[in-house]
Amino acid sequence: MSNHDQLHRFVFEGLDVRGELVQMDASWKAILERYAYPDNVRNQLGQAMAASLLLSAIIKFEGSLILQAQCEGPLTTLVAQATHQRMVRGLARWESDVPDGTLSEIYGPGRMVLTIDNVGKERYQGIVGMEGDTLAHTLEAYFEKPEQLDTRIWLAADGERAAGLFIQELPSEKKHEEDWRRVAMLADTVTPEELLRLEAEELLHRLFNEEDIQLFDPEPAAFRCGCSKTRIADALRSMGYADVKEILHEHGKIQADCEFCNKQYLFDKVDVEQIFAQDVKIDSPKTTH
C-alpha cells in the first residue's frame, strides 16, 4: 500500500454526488505507540480518527474539528481531532472490558459532540445521540438533521491502519434519487478489509468501475500533537499565582501530562516565577530634583 496517510476527494461526473476516501498508516501507528489500547477500544478510536479527517475536508474552517463521544458504558470517552491542515490526534478512555459488539454494548447511553474551533469565529457545536449499530451510523444521523443531505459513511480500523469512505448527495434543484441509490448501493458493497488494504485507485475502481469518477490529487495527513510548554504555562497563568504557588509548595514541582501524546512537562519554582514575572507591575522610583 503506497499511498499511506492520505485523503482522497472525488466527484461523480454528471451526478450531484461527492466522495472522500481516507487511509491512515504511519499517523495511526504514531497514536497507538503512545498508549496500549485494548483491541476493541483501538478499533473504535481508529474509526473516529478516520471520521474526523473525512469531516475536516467537507466543512470549511481554519482551526480544529473535534469528535467526542461522551458515554456511560464500558468505553466512556473517545476524542478524535483533525485540523484544516489534516493534522490528527486522538485518545480514548474506558472503565471495563469493552466488548466487540454493537454501539450500545460498547458505549452505553451517550452522545457524540462535534466541535469546530474556527480561528476568528465563534465556536460551533453540534450534538447527536449515539444511534445505530456503529460510529458510522451515528455520524450519518448527524448529517440527516442539520444538512438534510443523504450521507453514507463506512469506517474500519485495526492495529495497522484506519480508513474511511464517505459519499454525500450535493445540494441540487434536481434530485436524482435513482443515481444516489445506485451509488450508495455500490459503495455499500465495500468490506472493512478492502478499506484497509486496497490502494485508493484500486478500491474506487472496484466499487464504481461503471461510473465516471474524477479523482483529485491526494492531501497528506499526519499525526501531530498541539501541546507545548508554552500552552501549559498559559494554562497555569490562568489559574492564578496563589493557586499555582500552593501546588508548588505541596508537591515541590508541577507536572502536566499531555493526554494525547503522553509527553510530560515539569515546572519548578524558577519556571513558575518566570511564568508570572510579566504580570508583576514594577513602579518606577520617584526622583526629586
C-alpha atoms as an extended CHARMM CRD file, in Angstrom:
* protein
*
       289  EXT
         1         1  MET       CA              0.0000000000        0.0000000000        0.0000000000  PROA      1               0.0000000000
         2         2  SER       CA              1.9090000000        3.0310000000       -1.2450000000  PROA      2               0.0000000000
         3         3  ASN       CA             -0.4760000000        5.8840000000       -0.5690000000  PROA      3               0.0000000000
         4         4  HSD       CA             -0.1560000000        5.9280000000        3.2160000000  PROA      4               0.0000000000
         5         5  ASP       CA             -1.7770000000        8.7110000000        5.2310000000  PROA      5               0.0000000000
         6         6  GLN       CA             -3.7410000000       10.4400000000        2.5180000000  PROA      6               0.0000000000
         7         7  LEU       CA             -7.1600000000       11.9190000000        1.9870000000  PROA      7               0.0000000000
         8         8  HSD       CA             -8.6480000000       11.4880000000       -1.4880000000  PROA      8               0.0000000000
         9         9  ARG       CA            -11.5560000000       13.5930000000       -2.7530000000  PROA      9               0.0000000000
        10        10  PHE       CA            -13.5950000000       12.5740000000       -5.7690000000  PROA      10              0.0000000000
        11        11  VAL       CA            -16.7920000000       13.5010000000       -7.5670000000  PROA      11              0.0000000000
        12        12  PHE       CA            -19.1160000000       11.5250000000       -9.7910000000  PROA      12              0.0000000000
        13        13  GLU       CA            -19.2150000000       13.2730000000      -13.1670000000  PROA      13              0.0000000000
        14        14  GLY       CA            -22.7430000000       14.1890000000      -14.1940000000  PROA      14              0.0000000000
        15        15  LEU       CA            -24.1310000000       13.2790000000      -10.7740000000  PROA      15              0.0000000000
        16        16  ASP       CA            -24.6780000000       15.5100000000       -7.7670000000  PROA      16              0.0000000000
        17        17  VAL       CA            -22.6110000000       13.2350000000       -5.5440000000  PROA      17              0.0000000000
        18        18  ARG       CA            -19.2020000000       13.7420000000       -3.9530000000  PROA      18              0.0000000000
        19        19  GLY       CA            -16.9780000000       11.3710000000       -2.0690000000  PROA      19              0.0000000000
        20        20  GLU       CA            -13.8760000000       11.0410000000        0.0800000000  PROA      20              0.0000000000
        21        21  LEU       CA            -11.5640000000        8.1970000000        0.9810000000  PROA      21              0.0000000000
        22        22  VAL       CA             -9.0400000000        8.3880000000        3.8000000000  PROA      22              0.0000000000
        23        23  GLN       CA             -6.3880000000        5.8260000000        4.6890000000  PROA      23              0.0000000000
        24        24  MET       CA             -4.0520000000        6.2670000000        7.6680000000  PROA      24              0.0000000000
        25        25  ASP       CA             -0.9380000000        4.2520000000        8.3300000000  PROA      25              0.0000000000
        26        26  ALA       CA              2.0780000000        5.9380000000        9.9720000000  PROA      26              0.0000000000
        27        27  SER       CA             -0.0870000000        8.6080000000       11.6080000000  PROA      27              0.0000000000
        28        28  TRP       CA             -2.3320000000        5.9320000000       13.0900000000  PROA      28              0.0000000000
        29        29  LYS       CA              0.6250000000        3.9150000000       14.3790000000  PROA      29              0.0000000000
        30        30  ALA       CA              2.0730000000        7.0740000000       15.9420000000  PROA      30              0.0000000000
        31        31  ILE       CA             -1.0990000000        7.3970000000       18.0170000000  PROA      31              0.0000000000
        32        32  LEU       CA             -1.0220000000        3.7210000000       19.0350000000  PROA      32              0.0000000000
        33        33  GLU       CA              2.6110000000        3.9520000000       20.1370000000  PROA      33              0.0000000000
        34        34  ARG       CA              1.6100000000        6.2470000000       22.9920000000  PROA      34              0.0000000000
        35        35  TYR       CA             -0.9850000000        4.0310000000       24.6750000000  PROA      35              0.0000000000
        36        36  ALA       CA             -1.6400000000        0.2960000000       24.9170000000  PROA      36              0.0000000000
        37        37  TYR       CA             -5.2830000000        0.2230000000       23.8700000000  PROA      37              0.0000000000
        38        38  PRO       CA             -7.3010000000       -3.0000000000       24.0220000000  PROA      38              0.0000000000
        39        39  ASP       CA             -8.2190000000       -4.1300000000       20.5080000000  PROA      39              0.0000000000
        40        40  ASN       CA            -11.8730000000       -3.0940000000       20.6770000000  PROA      40              0.0000000000
        41        41  VAL       CA            -11.0020000000        0.3420000000       22.0880000000  PROA      41              0.0000000000
        42        42  ARG       CA             -8.2690000000        0.7550000000       19.4750000000  PROA      42              0.0000000000
        43        43  ASN       CA            -10.6170000000       -0.0630000000       16.6180000000  PROA      43              0.0000000000
        44        44  GLN       CA            -13.2440000000        2.4250000000       17.7880000000  PROA      44              0.0000000000
        45        45  LEU       CA            -10.6190000000        5.1420000000       18.1320000000  PROA      45              0.0000000000
        46        46  GLY       CA             -9.2510000000        4.3920000000       14.6680000000  PROA      46              0.0000000000
        47        47  GLN       CA            -12.7060000000        4.7030000000       13.1630000000  PROA      47              0.0000000000
        48        48  ALA       CA            -13.2040000000        8.0370000000       14.9150000000  PROA      48              0.0000000000
        49        49  MET       CA             -9.8170000000        9.2700000000       13.6720000000  PROA      49              0.0000000000
        50        50  ALA       CA            -10.7170000000        8.3950000000       10.0840000000  PROA      50              0.0000000000
        51        51  ALA       CA            -14.1080000000       10.0790000000       10.5070000000  PROA      51              0.0000000000
        52        52  SER       CA            -12.5460000000       13.2850000000       11.8490000000  PROA      52              0.0000000000
        53        53  LEU       CA            -10.3650000000       13.5360000000        8.7360000000  PROA      53              0.0000000000
        54        54  LEU       CA            -13.3170000000       12.8930000000        6.4360000000  PROA      54              0.0000000000
        55        55  LEU       CA            -15.3730000000       15.6070000000        8.1220000000  PROA      55              0.0000000000
        56        56  SER       CA            -12.4640000000       18.0690000000        8.1750000000  PROA      56              0.0000000000
        57        57  ALA       CA            -12.4770000000       18.0040000000        4.3790000000  PROA      57              0.0000000000
        58        58  ILE       CA            -16.1640000000       18.7930000000        3.8680000000  PROA      58              0.0000000000
        59        59  ILE       CA            -16.5570000000       21.5630000000        6.4560000000  PROA      59              0.0000000000
        60        60  LYS       CA            -14.8910000000       24.8810000000        5.7230000000  PROA      60              0.0000000000
        61        61  PHE       CA            -12.8880000000       26.0870000000        8.7300000000  PROA      61              0.0000000000
        62        62  GLU       CA             -9.4380000000       27.1660000000        9.8200000000  PROA      62              0.0000000000
        63        63  GLY       CA             -8.5280000000       25.5820000000       13.1090000000  PROA      63              0.0000000000
        64        64  SER       CA             -9.5900000000       22.2230000000       14.5010000000  PROA      64              0.0000000000
        65        65  LEU       CA            -12.5150000000       19.8230000000       14.2790000000  PROA      65              0.0000000000
        66        66  ILE       CA            -13.1220000000       17.5620000000       17.2690000000  PROA      66              0.0000000000
        67        67  LEU       CA            -15.3190000000       14.4760000000       17.5180000000  PROA      67              0.0000000000
        68        68  GLN       CA            -16.0100000000       13.4880000000       21.1160000000  PROA      68              0.0000000000
        69        69  ALA       CA            -18.1150000000       10.5930000000       22.3530000000  PROA      69              0.0000000000
        70        70  GLN       CA            -19.2770000000       11.0700000000       25.9570000000  PROA      70              0.0000000000
        71        71  CYS       CA            -20.8780000000        7.8800000000       27.2120000000  PROA      71              0.0000000000
        72        72  GLU       CA            -21.8510000000        5.8070000000       30.2510000000  PROA      72              0.0000000000
        73        73  GLY       CA            -20.8320000000        2.3540000000       29.0130000000  PROA      73              0.0000000000
        74        74  PRO       CA            -17.5240000000        0.4650000000       29.0200000000  PROA      74              0.0000000000
        75        75  LEU       CA            -15.9710000000        2.9540000000       26.5750000000  PROA      75              0.0000000000
        76        76  THR       CA            -16.6130000000        6.2680000000       28.3130000000  PROA      76              0.0000000000
        77        77  THR       CA            -14.6920000000        8.8060000000       26.2150000000  PROA      77              0.0000000000
        78        78  LEU       CA            -13.4670000000        8.9710000000       22.6650000000  PROA      78              0.0000000000
        79        79  VAL       CA            -11.7670000000       12.0680000000       21.2380000000  PROA      79              0.0000000000
        80        80  ALA       CA            -10.5540000000       12.4980000000       17.6510000000  PROA      80              0.0000000000
        81        81  GLN       CA             -9.2010000000       15.8140000000       16.4030000000  PROA      81              0.0000000000
        82        82  ALA       CA             -8.2380000000       16.9140000000       12.8930000000  PROA      82              0.0000000000
        83        83  THR       CA             -7.0900000000       20.3380000000       11.7720000000  PROA      83              0.0000000000
        84        84  HSD       CA             -7.7250000000       22.0520000000        8.4470000000  PROA      84              0.0000000000
        85        85  GLN       CA             -4.1320000000       21.0710000000        7.6160000000  PROA      85              0.0000000000
        86        86  ARG       CA             -5.0370000000       17.3700000000        8.1490000000  PROA      86              0.0000000000
        87        87  MET       CA             -3.0340000000       17.0320000000       11.3510000000  PROA      87              0.0000000000
        88        88  VAL       CA             -4.6270000000       14.4520000000       13.6430000000  PROA      88              0.0000000000
        89        89  ARG       CA             -4.5210000000       13.2530000000       17.2320000000  PROA      89              0.0000000000
        90        90  GLY       CA             -6.8540000000       11.2650000000       19.4710000000  PROA      90              0.0000000000
        91        91  LEU       CA             -7.4050000000        9.3750000000       22.7090000000  PROA      91              0.0000000000
        92        92  ALA       CA             -9.8450000000        7.0100000000       24.3830000000  PROA      92              0.0000000000
        93        93  ARG       CA            -10.8040000000        6.1410000000       27.9560000000  PROA      93              0.0000000000
        94        94  TRP       CA            -12.5610000000        3.0330000000       29.1880000000  PROA      94              0.0000000000
        95        95  GLU       CA            -13.5760000000        1.6480000000       32.5760000000  PROA      95              0.0000000000
        96        96  SER       CA            -14.1320000000       -2.0700000000       31.9850000000  PROA      96              0.0000000000
        97        97  ASP       CA            -13.7980000000       -4.7150000000       29.2950000000  PROA      97              0.0000000000
        98        98  VAL       CA            -15.0490000000       -3.2660000000       26.0210000000  PROA      98              0.0000000000
        99        99  PRO       CA            -16.9670000000       -5.9060000000       24.0280000000  PROA      99              0.0000000000
       100       100  ASP       CA            -16.8040000000       -6.4890000000       20.2970000000  PROA      100             0.0000000000
       101       101  GLY       CA            -20.4540000000       -5.6470000000       19.9070000000  PROA      101             0.0000000000
       102       102  THR       CA            -22.9920000000       -3.0550000000       18.8900000000  PROA      102             0.0000000000
       103       103  LEU       CA            -22.7260000000        0.6440000000       19.5850000000  PROA      103             0.0000000000
       104       104  SER       CA            -24.9790000000        0.4080000000       22.6480000000  PROA      104             0.0000000000
       105       105  GLU       CA            -22.9520000000       -2.5020000000       24.0540000000  PROA      105             0.0000000000
       106       106  ILE       CA            -19.6750000000       -0.6150000000       23.5990000000  PROA      106             0.0000000000
       107       107  TYR       CA            -20.7330000000        2.8900000000       24.6400000000  PROA      107             0.0000000000
       108       108  GLY       CA            -23.9990000000        2.5530000000       26.5260000000  PROA      108             0.0000000000
       109       109  PRO       CA            -26.1410000000        5.7060000000       26.7240000000  PROA      109             0.0000000000
       110       110  GLY       CA            -24.2950000000        8.7030000000       25.3900000000  PROA      110             0.0000000000
       111       111  ARG       CA            -23.8520000000       11.3470000000       22.7600000000  PROA      111             0.0000000000
       112       112  MET       CA            -21.4710000000       12.4280000000       20.0310000000  PROA      112             0.0000000000
       113       113  VAL       CA            -20.3430000000       16.0660000000       20.1060000000  PROA      113             0.0000000000
       114       114  LEU       CA            -18.8910000000       17.7240000000       17.0260000000  PROA      114             0.0000000000
       115       115  THR       CA            -16.9220000000       20.8860000000       17.8480000000  PROA      115             0.0000000000
       116       116  ILE       CA            -15.3520000000       23.2570000000       15.3380000000  PROA      116             0.0000000000
       117       117  ASP       CA            -12.8420000000       25.7960000000       16.6270000000  PROA      117             0.0000000000
       118       118  ASN       CA            -12.6360000000       28.2530000000       13.7370000000  PROA      118             0.0000000000
       119       119  VAL       CA             -9.9500000000       30.9320000000       14.0550000000  PROA      119             0.0000000000
       120       120  GLY       CA            -11.5380000000       34.3560000000       14.4260000000  PROA      120             0.0000000000
       121       121  LYS       CA            -15.0690000000       32.9620000000       14.5640000000  PROA      121             0.0000000000
       122       122  GLU       CA            -17.4670000000       31.6960000000       17.1940000000  PROA      122             0.0000000000
       123       123  ARG       CA            -17.0500000000       28.0580000000       18.2040000000  PROA      123             0.0000000000
       124       124  TYR       CA            -19.6380000000       25.7090000000       16.7060000000  PROA      124             0.0000000000
       125       125  GLN       CA            -21.0150000000       22.6180000000       18.4420000000  PROA      125             0.0000000000
       126       126  GLY       CA            -23.4300000000       20.0050000000       17.2060000000  PROA      126             0.0000000000
       127       127  ILE       CA            -24.7310000000       17.0830000000       19.2650000000  PROA      127             0.0000000000
       128       128  VAL       CA            -26.3350000000       13.7950000000       18.2590000000  PROA      128             0.0000000000
       129       129  GLY       CA            -27.2180000000       10.7030000000       20.2530000000  PROA      129             0.0000000000
       130       130  MET       CA            -25.2160000000        7.5150000000       19.8040000000  PROA      130             0.0000000000
       131       131  GLU       CA            -27.5910000000        5.9590000000       17.2860000000  PROA      131             0.0000000000
       132       132  GLY       CA            -27.4710000000        2.8040000000       15.1890000000  PROA      132             0.0000000000
       133       133  ASP       CA            -25.0360000000       -0.0740000000       15.4260000000  PROA      133             0.0000000000
       134       134  THR       CA            -21.7860000000        1.7160000000       14.5180000000  PROA      134             0.0000000000
       135       135  LEU       CA            -19.9890000000        5.0470000000       14.7680000000  PROA      135             0.0000000000
       136       136  ALA       CA            -20.6750000000        5.5000000000       11.0670000000  PROA      136             0.0000000000
       137       137  HSD       CA            -24.4190000000        5.2540000000       11.7300000000  PROA      137             0.0000000000
       138       138  THR       CA            -24.1700000000        7.9290000000       14.4290000000  PROA      138             0.0000000000
       139       139  LEU       CA            -22.4120000000       10.3260000000       12.0570000000  PROA      139             0.0000000000
       140       140  GLU       CA            -24.9040000000        9.6270000000        9.2970000000  PROA      140             0.0000000000
       141       141  ALA       CA            -27.6850000000       10.5620000000       11.7200000000  PROA      141             0.0000000000
       142       142  TYR       CA            -25.8580000000       13.8070000000       12.4890000000  PROA      142             0.0000000000
       143       143  PHE       CA            -25.9800000000       14.8230000000        8.8370000000  PROA      143             0.0000000000
       144       144  GLU       CA            -29.6460000000       13.9530000000        8.4650000000  PROA      144             0.0000000000
       145       145  LYS       CA            -30.6720000000       16.6240000000       10.9490000000  PROA      145             0.0000000000
       146       146  PRO       CA            -28.8720000000       19.8800000000       10.1210000000  PROA      146             0.0000000000
       147       147  GLU       CA            -27.9800000000       19.2140000000        6.4910000000  PROA      147             0.0000000000
       148       148  GLN       CA            -30.8490000000       17.0720000000        5.2530000000  PROA      148             0.0000000000
       149       149  LEU       CA            -28.4160000000       15.6890000000        2.6920000000  PROA      149             0.0000000000
       150       150  ASP       CA            -28.2140000000       11.9790000000        2.0110000000  PROA      150             0.0000000000
       151       151  THR       CA            -24.8970000000       10.8630000000        3.5030000000  PROA      151             0.0000000000
       152       152  ARG       CA            -23.2720000000        7.4600000000        3.9090000000  PROA      152             0.0000000000
       153       153  ILE       CA            -20.0900000000        6.6020000000        5.8190000000  PROA      153             0.0000000000
       154       154  TRP       CA            -18.0260000000        3.4190000000        6.1520000000  PROA      154             0.0000000000
       155       155  LEU       CA            -15.2300000000        3.1470000000        8.7410000000  PROA      155             0.0000000000
       156       156  ALA       CA            -12.6560000000        0.4800000000        9.6090000000  PROA      156             0.0000000000
       157       157  ALA       CA             -9.5510000000        0.1450000000       11.7850000000  PROA      157             0.0000000000
       158       158  ASP       CA             -7.1370000000       -2.4470000000       13.0900000000  PROA      158             0.0000000000
       159       159  GLY       CA             -3.6430000000       -2.4230000000       14.5740000000  PROA      159             0.0000000000
       160       160  GLU       CA             -2.0580000000       -1.3900000000       11.2800000000  PROA      160             0.0000000000
       161       161  ARG       CA             -4.3910000000        1.0640000000        9.5770000000  PROA      161             0.0000000000
       162       162  ALA       CA             -7.5110000000        3.2000000000        9.9400000000  PROA      162             0.0000000000
       163       163  ALA       CA             -9.6870000000        4.0930000000        6.9660000000  PROA      163             0.0000000000
       164       164  GLY       CA            -12.9740000000        5.6370000000        5.9660000000  PROA      164             0.0000000000
       165       165  LEU       CA            -15.2080000000        6.1380000000        2.9280000000  PROA      165             0.0000000000
       166       166  PHE       CA            -17.7100000000        8.9710000000        2.6290000000  PROA      166             0.0000000000
       167       167  ILE       CA            -20.2940000000        9.8030000000       -0.0380000000  PROA      167             0.0000000000
       168       168  GLN       CA            -22.8270000000       12.6040000000        0.0320000000  PROA      168             0.0000000000
       169       169  GLU       CA            -25.5220000000       13.9290000000       -2.2450000000  PROA      169             0.0000000000
       170       170  LEU       CA            -24.8360000000       17.5590000000       -3.1570000000  PROA      170             0.0000000000
       171       171  PRO       CA            -27.4940000000       20.2790000000       -2.9670000000  PROA      171             0.0000000000
       172       172  SER       CA            -29.2890000000       20.4760000000       -6.2960000000  PROA      172             0.0000000000
       173       173  GLU       CA            -32.5070000000       21.8110000000       -7.7230000000  PROA      173             0.0000000000
       174       174  LYS       CA            -32.9560000000       18.4870000000       -9.4830000000  PROA      174             0.0000000000
       175       175  LYS       CA            -32.7700000000       15.4870000000       -7.2060000000  PROA      175             0.0000000000
       176       176  HSD       CA            -31.8480000000       12.2720000000       -8.9320000000  PROA      176             0.0000000000
       177       177  GLU       CA            -32.8720000000        9.6200000000       -6.4040000000  PROA      177             0.0000000000
       178       178  GLU       CA            -32.0230000000        6.7520000000       -8.7350000000  PROA      178             0.0000000000
       179       179  ASP       CA            -28.4410000000        7.9810000000       -9.1780000000  PROA      179             0.0000000000
       180       180  TRP       CA            -27.9400000000        8.3530000000       -5.4380000000  PROA      180             0.0000000000
       181       181  ARG       CA            -29.4160000000        4.9460000000       -4.6640000000  PROA      181             0.0000000000
       182       182  ARG       CA            -27.1970000000        3.3110000000       -7.2620000000  PROA      182             0.0000000000
       183       183  VAL       CA            -24.0030000000        4.9500000000       -5.9750000000  PROA      183             0.0000000000
       184       184  ALA       CA            -24.9070000000        4.1840000000       -2.3440000000  PROA      184             0.0000000000
       185       185  MET       CA            -25.6870000000        0.5610000000       -3.2110000000  PROA      185             0.0000000000
       186       186  LEU       CA            -22.3220000000        0.1640000000       -4.9410000000  PROA      186             0.0000000000
       187       187  ALA       CA            -20.4550000000        1.7780000000       -2.0440000000  PROA      187             0.0000000000
       188       188  ASP       CA            -22.2740000000       -0.4510000000        0.4160000000  PROA      188             0.0000000000
       189       189  THR       CA            -20.5040000000       -3.4910000000       -1.0340000000  PROA      189             0.0000000000
       190       190  VAL       CA            -17.1890000000       -2.3060000000        0.4460000000  PROA      190             0.0000000000
       191       191  THR       CA            -15.7090000000       -4.5110000000        3.1460000000  PROA      191             0.0000000000
       192       192  PRO       CA            -13.5320000000       -3.4400000000        6.0960000000  PROA      192             0.0000000000
       193       193  GLU       CA            -10.6720000000       -5.4850000000        4.6450000000  PROA      193             0.0000000000
       194       194  GLU       CA            -10.9000000000       -3.6220000000        1.3240000000  PROA      194             0.0000000000
       195       195  LEU       CA            -10.9740000000       -0.2570000000        3.0610000000  PROA      195             0.0000000000
       196       196  LEU       CA             -7.8300000000       -1.1160000000        4.9850000000  PROA      196             0.0000000000
       197       197  ARG       CA             -5.8250000000       -2.9650000000        2.3640000000  PROA      197             0.0000000000
       198       198  LEU       CA             -6.6120000000       -1.7810000000       -1.1790000000  PROA      198             0.0000000000
       199       199  GLU       CA             -4.9370000000        1.1700000000       -2.8930000000  PROA      199             0.0000000000
       200       200  ALA       CA             -7.2790000000        4.1520000000       -3.2680000000  PROA      200             0.0000000000
       201       201  GLU       CA             -7.4940000000        3.8970000000       -7.0480000000  PROA      201             0.0000000000
       202       202  GLU       CA             -7.9740000000        0.1370000000       -6.8940000000  PROA      202             0.0000000000
       203       203  LEU       CA            -10.7200000000        0.4230000000       -4.2910000000  PROA      203             0.0000000000
       204       204  LEU       CA            -12.6390000000        3.1200000000       -6.1570000000  PROA      204             0.0000000000
       205       205  HSD       CA            -12.3840000000        1.1310000000       -9.3870000000  PROA      205             0.0000000000
       206       206  ARG       CA            -13.6400000000       -1.9790000000       -7.6180000000  PROA      206             0.0000000000
       207       207  LEU       CA            -16.6510000000       -0.1170000000       -6.2610000000  PROA      207             0.0000000000
       208       208  PHE       CA            -17.5110000000        2.2840000000       -9.0750000000  PROA      208             0.0000000000
       209       209  ASN       CA            -15.9530000000        0.9220000000      -12.2780000000  PROA      209             0.0000000000
       210       210  GLU       CA            -19.1170000000        1.6930000000      -14.2770000000  PROA      210             0.0000000000
       211       211  GLU       CA            -19.2740000000        5.2910000000      -13.0320000000  PROA      211             0.0000000000
       212       212  ASP       CA            -17.3280000000        8.2870000000      -14.3430000000  PROA      212             0.0000000000
       213       213  ILE       CA            -15.2240000000        9.4980000000      -11.4030000000  PROA      213             0.0000000000
       214       214  GLN       CA            -12.9170000000       12.4890000000      -11.1730000000  PROA      214             0.0000000000
       215       215  LEU       CA            -10.2710000000       11.7840000000       -8.5170000000  PROA      215             0.0000000000
       216       216  PHE       CA             -8.4110000000       14.8300000000       -7.2300000000  PROA      216             0.0000000000
       217       217  ASP       CA             -4.8200000000       14.9670000000       -6.0270000000  PROA      217             0.0000000000
       218       218  PRO       CA             -4.4930000000       13.4400000000       -2.5390000000  PROA      218             0.0000000000
       219       219  GLU       CA             -3.8790000000       15.5200000000        0.5780000000  PROA      219             0.0000000000
       220       220  PRO       CA             -1.3280000000       14.2110000000        3.1090000000  PROA      220             0.0000000000
       221       221  ALA       CA             -2.3480000000       13.5440000000        6.7100000000  PROA      221             0.0000000000
       222       222  ALA       CA             -0.0540000000       13.2550000000        9.7270000000  PROA      222             0.0000000000
       223       223  PHE       CA             -0.0900000000       12.8300000000       13.4930000000  PROA      223             0.0000000000
       224       224  ARG       CA              0.8550000000       15.9630000000       15.3530000000  PROA      224             0.0000000000
       225       225  CYS       CA              0.0440000000       16.9790000000       18.8960000000  PROA      225             0.0000000000
       226       226  GLY       CA             -0.5440000000       20.6520000000       19.5590000000  PROA      226             0.0000000000
       227       227  CYS       CA              0.7540000000       20.5680000000       23.1290000000  PROA      227             0.0000000000
       228       228  SER       CA              3.7380000000       22.6930000000       24.1800000000  PROA      228             0.0000000000
       229       229  LYS       CA              5.3440000000       24.0410000000       27.3310000000  PROA      229             0.0000000000
       230       230  THR       CA              4.0910000000       27.4980000000       26.3640000000  PROA      230             0.0000000000
       231       231  ARG       CA              0.4890000000       26.2880000000       26.2680000000  PROA      231             0.0000000000
       232       232  ILE       CA              0.8400000000       24.5750000000       29.6430000000  PROA      232             0.0000000000
       233       233  ALA       CA              2.3720000000       27.7830000000       31.0280000000  PROA      233             0.0000000000
       234       234  ASP       CA             -0.6120000000       29.7560000000       29.7430000000  PROA      234             0.0000000000
       235       235  ALA       CA             -2.9390000000       27.3190000000       31.4990000000  PROA      235             0.0000000000
       236       236  LEU       CA             -1.0150000000       27.7330000000       34.7660000000  PROA      236             0.0000000000
       237       237  ARG       CA             -1.1290000000       31.5100000000       34.3970000000  PROA      237             0.0000000000
       238       238  SER       CA             -4.9140000000       31.3470000000       34.0260000000  PROA      238             0.0000000000
       239       239  MET       CA             -5.1030000000       29.5170000000       37.3920000000  PROA      239             0.0000000000
       240       240  GLY       CA             -3.5610000000       32.4490000000       39.2060000000  PROA      240             0.0000000000
       241       241  TYR       CA             -0.2830000000       32.9060000000       41.0770000000  PROA      241             0.0000000000
       242       242  ALA       CA             -1.6130000000       31.9480000000       44.5210000000  PROA      242             0.0000000000
       243       243  ASP       CA             -3.0940000000       28.6180000000       43.4230000000  PROA      243             0.0000000000
       244       244  VAL       CA             -0.0110000000       27.6510000000       41.4320000000  PROA      244             0.0000000000
       245       245  LYS       CA              2.2860000000       28.5320000000       44.3500000000  PROA      245             0.0000000000
       246       246  GLU       CA              0.1650000000       26.3870000000       46.6540000000  PROA      246             0.0000000000
       247       247  ILE       CA              0.5260000000       23.3660000000       44.3190000000  PROA      247             0.0000000000
       248       248  LEU       CA              4.2500000000       24.0050000000       44.0450000000  PROA      248             0.0000000000
       249       249  HSD       CA              4.6040000000       24.2260000000       47.8390000000  PROA      249             0.0000000000
       250       250  GLU       CA              2.7030000000       20.9620000000       48.3080000000  PROA      250             0.0000000000
       251       251  HSD       CA              4.4750000000       18.8840000000       45.6390000000  PROA      251             0.0000000000
       252       252  GLY       CA              7.7900000000       20.6700000000       45.1230000000  PROA      252             0.0000000000
       253       253  LYS       CA              7.1550000000       20.7970000000       41.3730000000  PROA      253             0.0000000000
       254       254  ILE       CA              4.2730000000       20.8730000000       38.9330000000  PROA      254             0.0000000000
       255       255  GLN       CA              3.8940000000       18.0640000000       36.4090000000  PROA      255             0.0000000000
       256       256  ALA       CA              1.4930000000       18.2780000000       33.4790000000  PROA      256             0.0000000000
       257       257  ASP       CA              0.9930000000       15.2970000000       31.1680000000  PROA      257             0.0000000000
       258       258  CYS       CA             -0.4840000000       15.6290000000       27.6900000000  PROA      258             0.0000000000
       259       259  GLU       CA             -3.2750000000       13.0900000000       27.3250000000  PROA      259             0.0000000000
       260       260  PHE       CA             -2.8600000000       12.9500000000       23.5530000000  PROA      260             0.0000000000
       261       261  CYS       CA              0.8680000000       12.3150000000       23.1490000000  PROA      261             0.0000000000
       262       262  ASN       CA              1.8050000000       11.2550000000       26.7150000000  PROA      262             0.0000000000
       263       263  LYS       CA              4.5280000000       13.9110000000       26.9070000000  PROA      263             0.0000000000
       264       264  GLN       CA              5.4010000000       15.2220000000       30.3840000000  PROA      264             0.0000000000
       265       265  TYR       CA              6.0690000000       18.8590000000       31.2440000000  PROA      265             0.0000000000
       266       266  LEU       CA              7.7470000000       19.8010000000       34.5370000000  PROA      266             0.0000000000
       267       267  PHE       CA              7.7570000000       23.2380000000       36.1840000000  PROA      267             0.0000000000
       268       268  ASP       CA              9.8900000000       24.1460000000       39.1930000000  PROA      268             0.0000000000
       269       269  LYS       CA              9.9830000000       27.2980000000       41.3390000000  PROA      269             0.0000000000
       270       270  VAL       CA             12.0880000000       29.1930000000       38.8000000000  PROA      270             0.0000000000
       271       271  ASP       CA              9.7300000000       28.2460000000       35.9570000000  PROA      271             0.0000000000
       272       272  VAL       CA              6.6930000000       29.4280000000       37.9180000000  PROA      272             0.0000000000
       273       273  GLU       CA              8.2980000000       32.7520000000       38.7870000000  PROA      273             0.0000000000
       274       274  GLN       CA              9.1300000000       33.3010000000       35.1150000000  PROA      274             0.0000000000
       275       275  ILE       CA              5.5610000000       32.4920000000       34.0690000000  PROA      275             0.0000000000
       276       276  PHE       CA              4.1390000000       35.1770000000       36.3470000000  PROA      276             0.0000000000
       277       277  ALA       CA              7.0060000000       37.6620000000       36.0530000000  PROA      277             0.0000000000
       278       278  GLN       CA              5.3420000000       39.5790000000       33.2310000000  PROA      278             0.0000000000
       279       279  ASP       CA              2.2530000000       40.0480000000       35.3820000000  PROA      279             0.0000000000
       280       280  VAL       CA              4.2030000000       41.8270000000       38.1200000000  PROA      280             0.0000000000
       281       281  LYS       CA              3.9640000000       45.5950000000       37.9330000000  PROA      281             0.0000000000
       282       282  ILE       CA              7.0760000000       47.4840000000       38.9460000000  PROA      282             0.0000000000
       283       283  ASP       CA              6.5920000000       51.1010000000       39.9340000000  PROA      283             0.0000000000
       284       284  SER       CA              9.2160000000       53.4900000000       38.6740000000  PROA      284             0.0000000000
       285       285  PRO       CA             11.0990000000       55.1280000000       41.5620000000  PROA      285             0.0000000000
       286       286  LYS       CA             10.2500000000       58.7140000000       42.2490000000  PROA      286             0.0000000000
       287       287  THR       CA             13.0670000000       61.1860000000       41.8270000000  PROA      287             0.0000000000
       288       288  THR       CA             13.4990000000       64.6610000000       43.1820000000  PROA      288             0.0000000000
       289       289  HSD       CA             15.4890000000       67.4620000000       41.7450000000  PROA      289             0.0000000000
